[in-house]
Amino acid sequence: MALAGAQAISKGPAEGEDRISFELTTAVGGRILNVRRYDNRIDRHDQTTYVIPSGEDVGARVAKILNLELIK
């Protein structure tokens, strides 16, 4: 039995595979943002630490950092 015009359906990554976790903590002189991600292809966890100085808009800065992490 032949199917004309059959297409292969590709599955996306499983739920939680491309997860980015972050933790925002208070420090003297600002805030610390730790961003963690898991790369399933090489079975490796990566962590990046960012410092947000006092006086900066924390929400805008966190949004900018997370957008940069999504591009990676």
Rosetta constraint file for C-alpha pairs under 8 A:
AtomPair CA 13 CA 17 HARMONIC 6.16 0.50
AtomPair CA 13 CA 18 HARMONIC 7.43 0.50
AtomPair CA 17 CA 38 HARMONIC 7.47 0.50
AtomPair CA 17 CA 39 HARMONIC 7.85 0.50
AtomPair CA 17 CA 40 HARMONIC 6.71 0.50
AtomPair CA 18 CA 37 HARMONIC 7.53 0.50
AtomPair CA 18 CA 38 HARMONIC 6.89 0.50
AtomPair CA 18 CA 39 HARMONIC 7.24 0.50
AtomPair CA 18 CA 40 HARMONIC 7.85 0.50
AtomPair CA 19 CA 37 HARMONIC 6.07 0.50
AtomPair CA 19 CA 38 HARMONIC 6.66 0.50
AtomPair CA 20 CA 35 HARMONIC 6.94 0.50
AtomPair CA 20 CA 36 HARMONIC 5.79 0.50
AtomPair CA 20 CA 37 HARMONIC 4.67 0.50
AtomPair CA 20 CA 38 HARMONIC 7.35 0.50
AtomPair CA 21 CA 35 HARMONIC 5.81 0.50
AtomPair CA 21 CA 36 HARMONIC 5.10 0.50
AtomPair CA 21 CA 37 HARMONIC 6.28 0.50
AtomPair CA 22 CA 33 HARMONIC 6.80 0.50
AtomPair CA 22 CA 34 HARMONIC 5.46 0.50
AtomPair CA 22 CA 35 HARMONIC 4.37 0.50
AtomPair CA 22 CA 36 HARMONIC 6.05 0.50
AtomPair CA 23 CA 33 HARMONIC 5.68 0.50
AtomPair CA 23 CA 34 HARMONIC 5.21 0.50
AtomPair CA 23 CA 35 HARMONIC 6.66 0.50
AtomPair CA 24 CA 31 HARMONIC 6.83 0.50
AtomPair CA 24 CA 32 HARMONIC 5.72 0.50
AtomPair CA 24 CA 33 HARMONIC 4.55 0.50
AtomPair CA 24 CA 34 HARMONIC 6.55 0.50
AtomPair CA 25 CA 31 HARMONIC 5.66 0.50
AtomPair CA 25 CA 32 HARMONIC 5.24 0.50
AtomPair CA 25 CA 33 HARMONIC 6.53 0.50
AtomPair CA 26 CA 30 HARMONIC 6.42 0.50
AtomPair CA 26 CA 31 HARMONIC 4.55 0.50
AtomPair CA 26 CA 32 HARMONIC 6.28 0.50
AtomPair CA 27 CA 31 HARMONIC 5.12 0.50
AtomPair CA 27 CA 32 HARMONIC 6.53 0.50
AtomPair CA 29 CA 53 HARMONIC 6.01 0.50
AtomPair CA 29 CA 54 HARMONIC 5.43 0.50
AtomPair CA 30 CA 51 HARMONIC 7.15 0.50
AtomPair CA 30 CA 52 HARMONIC 5.56 0.50
AtomPair CA 30 CA 53 HARMONIC 4.27 0.50
AtomPair CA 30 CA 54 HARMONIC 4.16 0.50
AtomPair CA 30 CA 55 HARMONIC 7.80 0.50
AtomPair CA 31 CA 51 HARMONIC 5.94 0.50
AtomPair CA 31 CA 52 HARMONIC 5.06 0.50
AtomPair CA 31 CA 53 HARMONIC 6.42 0.50
AtomPair CA 31 CA 54 HARMONIC 7.23 0.50
AtomPair CA 32 CA 49 HARMONIC 6.98 0.50
AtomPair CA 32 CA 50 HARMONIC 5.83 0.50
AtomPair CA 32 CA 51 HARMONIC 4.77 0.50
AtomPair CA 32 CA 52 HARMONIC 6.17 0.50
AtomPair CA 33 CA 49 HARMONIC 5.76 0.50
AtomPair CA 33 CA 50 HARMONIC 5.06 0.50
AtomPair CA 33 CA 51 HARMONIC 6.32 0.50
AtomPair CA 33 CA 52 HARMONIC 7.47 0.50
AtomPair CA 33 CA 62 HARMONIC 7.80 0.50
AtomPair CA 34 CA 47 HARMONIC 6.84 0.50
AtomPair CA 34 CA 48 HARMONIC 5.83 0.50
AtomPair CA 34 CA 49 HARMONIC 4.52 0.50
AtomPair CA 34 CA 50 HARMONIC 6.36 0.50
AtomPair CA 35 CA 47 HARMONIC 5.60 0.50
AtomPair CA 35 CA 48 HARMONIC 5.27 0.50
AtomPair CA 35 CA 49 HARMONIC 6.35 0.50
AtomPair CA 36 CA 45 HARMONIC 7.00 0.50
AtomPair CA 36 CA 46 HARMONIC 5.69 0.50
AtomPair CA 36 CA 47 HARMONIC 4.43 0.50
AtomPair CA 36 CA 48 HARMONIC 6.59 0.50
AtomPair CA 37 CA 45 HARMONIC 5.78 0.50
AtomPair CA 37 CA 46 HARMONIC 5.42 0.50
AtomPair CA 37 CA 47 HARMONIC 6.57 0.50
AtomPair CA 38 CA 43 HARMONIC 7.19 0.50
AtomPair CA 38 CA 44 HARMONIC 5.82 0.50
AtomPair CA 38 CA 45 HARMONIC 4.47 0.50
AtomPair CA 38 CA 46 HARMONIC 6.34 0.50
AtomPair CA 39 CA 43 HARMONIC 5.65 0.50
AtomPair CA 39 CA 44 HARMONIC 5.32 0.50
AtomPair CA 39 CA 45 HARMONIC 6.30 0.50
AtomPair CA 39 CA 46 HARMONIC 7.77 0.50
AtomPair CA 40 CA 44 HARMONIC 6.85 0.50
AtomPair CA 52 CA 56 HARMONIC 6.96 0.50
AtomPair CA 52 CA 58 HARMONIC 7.07 0.50
AtomPair CA 52 CA 61 HARMONIC 7.39 0.50
AtomPair CA 56 CA 61 HARMONIC 7.49 0.50
AtomPair CA 57 CA 61 HARMONIC 6.18 0.50
AtomPair CA 58 CA 62 HARMONIC 6.00 0.50
AtomPair CA 59 CA 63 HARMONIC 6.15 0.50
AtomPair CA 60 CA 64 HARMONIC 6.20 0.50
AtomPair CA 61 CA 65 HARMONIC 6.21 0.50
AtomPair CA 62 CA 66 HARMONIC 6.10 0.50
AtomPair CA 63 CA 67 HARMONIC 6.13 0.50
AtomPair CA 64 CA 68 HARMONIC 6.30 0.50
AtomPair CA 65 CA 69 HARMONIC 6.25 0.50
AtomPair CA 66 CA 70 HARMONIC 6.19 0.50
AtomPair CA 67 CA 71 HARMONIC 6.52 0.50
AtomPair CA 68 CA 72 HARMONIC 6.73 0.50
